[in-house]
Amino acid sequence: MMVRKARKNARAVPGREKRIDMTGAETLDVARDAIWTIVVVSSPLMLVGLVVGVVVSLFQALTQIQEQTLVFVPKILAIFVTLLLALPFMADALHSHMMRISSRIIGG
């Protein structure tokens, strides 16, 4: 609502009546939407990496295995499987973000 009011009050550049400048509120809205999309898309992989890292670290602490490279293989495998499972969701989130940006560009 506030963005539409700001857009109505935006000044056109002399000689280019069709051009409408992007307001500060619109810029912040697009940036907020982009940051939220990044968080939503990356969170499944980050959460799986966090959980697997904690579980392997707990296993290392309980068995007193002090191998530094033991964490990497399970974490990489778990993130890869999660990527395969979450890829449709991630693609849908990115597609909807692109549609929102395109509608803003087309709408002027």
C-alpha positions as a printed NumPy array, in Angstrom:
array([[  0.   ,   0.   ,   0.   ],
       [  2.751,   2.42 ,   0.943],
       [  4.691,   1.502,  -2.196],
       [  1.747,   2.371,  -4.433],
       [  1.356,   5.784,  -2.788],
       [  5.063,   6.469,  -3.197],
       [  4.908,   5.37 ,  -6.841],
       [  2.012,   7.759,  -7.529],
       [  3.992,  10.619,  -6.008],
       [  7.202,   9.763,  -7.894],
       [  8.414,  12.416, -10.282],
       [  8.964,  11.599, -13.928],
       [ 12.203,  12.659, -15.571],
       [ 11.667,  15.639, -17.894],
       [ 11.561,  14.533, -21.523],
       [ 10.728,  10.96 , -20.545],
       [  7.185,  10.926, -19.296],
       [  6.926,   7.099, -19.495],
       [  9.823,   6.47 , -17.087],
       [  8.991,   5.993, -13.43 ],
       [ 11.849,   5.935, -10.969],
       [ 11.993,   3.255,  -8.325],
       [ 11.331,   4.614,  -4.848],
       [ 13.269,   3.768,  -1.713],
       [ 10.383,   1.733,  -0.354],
       [ 10.276,  -0.386,  -3.502],
       [ 14.028,  -0.941,  -3.374],
       [ 13.824,  -2.117,   0.225],
       [ 10.85 ,  -4.33 ,  -0.623],
       [ 12.742,  -6.046,  -3.448],
       [ 15.851,  -6.458,  -1.27 ],
       [ 13.815,  -7.887,   1.627],
       [ 12.085, -10.317,  -0.724],
       [ 15.437, -11.406,  -2.199],
       [ 16.979, -11.984,   1.234],
       [ 13.94 , -13.958,   2.381],
       [ 14.101, -16.089,  -0.78 ],
       [ 17.782, -16.831,  -0.133],
       [ 16.991, -17.888,   3.442],
       [ 14.112, -20.136,   2.354],
       [ 16.114, -21.753,  -0.456],
       [ 19.277, -22.386,   1.553],
       [ 17.74 , -23.388,   4.897],
       [ 17.1  , -27.101,   4.142],
       [ 20.742, -27.677,   3.216],
       [ 22.05 , -25.631,   6.132],
       [ 19.844, -27.416,   8.657],
       [ 20.847, -30.87 ,   7.408],
       [ 24.52 , -29.892,   7.5  ],
       [ 24.087, -28.594,  11.047],
       [ 22.284, -31.714,  12.288],
       [ 24.747, -34.136,  10.665],
       [ 27.702, -32.149,  12.003],
       [ 26.31 , -32.206,  15.552],
       [ 25.507, -35.936,  15.372],
       [ 28.969, -36.842,  14.061],
       [ 30.635, -34.585,  16.64 ],
       [ 28.595, -36.21 ,  19.39 ],
       [ 29.591, -39.633,  18.07 ],
       [ 33.253, -38.569,  18.066],
       [ 32.997, -37.269,  21.626],
       [ 31.314, -40.439,  22.894],
       [ 33.774, -42.828,  21.218],
       [ 36.822, -40.558,  21.705],
       [ 37.681, -40.703,  18.01 ],
       [ 39.645, -37.556,  17.205],
       [ 39.713, -37.785,  13.415],
       [ 39.266, -34.303,  11.928],
       [ 38.154, -35.474,   8.468],
       [ 35.433, -37.819,   9.728],
       [ 32.798, -35.061,   9.666],
       [ 33.163, -34.192,   5.992],
       [ 32.082, -37.39 ,   4.229],
       [ 28.752, -37.894,   6.061],
       [ 28.003, -34.194,   5.824],
       [ 28.675, -34.057,   2.076],
       [ 26.573, -37.168,   1.454],
       [ 23.689, -35.883,   3.579],
       [ 23.729, -32.465,   1.898],
       [ 23.834, -34.084,  -1.549],
       [ 20.818, -36.3  ,  -0.762],
       [ 18.973, -33.315,   0.696],
       [ 19.797, -31.312,  -2.414],
       [ 18.282, -34.017,  -4.598],
       [ 15.151, -34.154,  -2.435],
       [ 14.743, -30.388,  -1.957],
       [ 15.618, -29.314,  -5.493],
       [ 11.98 , -29.084,  -6.696],
       [ 11.081, -26.932,  -3.688],
       [ 14.131, -24.738,  -4.191],
       [ 13.419, -24.329,  -7.911],
       [  9.804, -23.426,  -7.178],
       [ 10.858, -20.788,  -4.636],
       [ 13.352, -19.272,  -7.078],
       [ 10.809, -19.383,  -9.905],
       [  8.183, -17.582,  -7.838],
       [ 10.761, -14.957,  -6.849],
       [ 11.631, -14.411, -10.516],
       [  7.938, -14.086, -11.362],
       [  7.517, -11.43 ,  -8.649],
       [ 10.519,  -9.492,  -9.96 ],
       [  9.288,  -9.817, -13.57 ],
       [  5.823,  -8.585, -12.656],
       [  7.392,  -5.548, -10.967],
       [  9.444,  -4.833, -14.088],
       [  6.478,  -5.274, -16.43 ],
       [  4.103,  -3.342, -14.187],
       [  6.417,  -0.373, -14.204]])
